[in-house]
Amino acid sequence: MALKPGIKDFFWMAAGAAILLAVILIALHFQTKQSPSEQLAFKAKRADLVARMRISLACASEAEKSAVLAITDQDSQIFAGQARAATKEVAQEKRQLETLLIKGTSREEKALLAKFSKLFADFQQIDNELLGLAVKNTNIKAYSLAFGPAADALKETDAALSRIIDKSTASPQDKTIMLLACTAQTSALRIQALLAPHIAQELDKKMDELEARMAAQDRKALKALADLSALPEFSADPDLKAAVSGYARFSEIKKHILALSRENTNVHSLAISLGQKRETFILCQEILSSLQQVIMKEPLAGVDYGETSNPRAL
């Protein structure tokens, strides 16, 4: 016949279970508690990661600015690659720090890292757009065409029209010839003068205005050249043919210049670099600085190092 447990038996069983649970908790506490040297190593590892993140972030920003300011595609691409590599290092170091913070760090540290992660995502997004623009160098290419091939074509046109003016003194229509040739010269030079402001312009509306002025001068130049061609003595004149050919080359190059200028990649990338990117970079550095200070102020068991000063900002 089986014996039923009495109230005393239940009491002793409950007391034994409570004692066993207490022993297990005490054992786990002493098993997981770090020694002062282990705590110091843990703190140093986290502080080192944050410092490395700040350095990598600064390197990424410096390389990005070099990519924006570079004057050749090759240099822009090299610096853009360096910027992306440095940003990748920040991301890797951030993941390592996230792994460390799982191991019983303060809520403040985790909150600061979460805040940094959000801003760093914005930093990466801005960087991708900015570097994609910087390596195209469309404004620099537009300047190169404007002061190179376009200027050469216009110089040939101007020289040919000057020869026509010199020859016109022997013609009974000398005043008409001189007026038409000077009109073509002046209109072409006015178009050339408007190219540089167009390339440097950031706003589409202002570009529209500049292009409208160019179009008005272009109509004047083409009409003057057409009127010259209609004169009997210039039906087969080599200088007029040279002037018409040179202006046609200039007009074709001008189309490429305006198309490149409209892309505005150098102007836009510089504006982003000095605006959004700079602001986001500063905020990221400020959060990492705060995180660094929190880690350095974290107390160590049995260690009293007094009032700590803020770590030196990068």
Helices and strands as residue ranges (DSSP letters): H 7-32, H 36-69, H 73-101, H 107-134, H 138-146, H 149-167, G 168-170, H 174-200, H 204-230, G 232-234, H 238-263, H 265-272, I 273-277, H 278-297
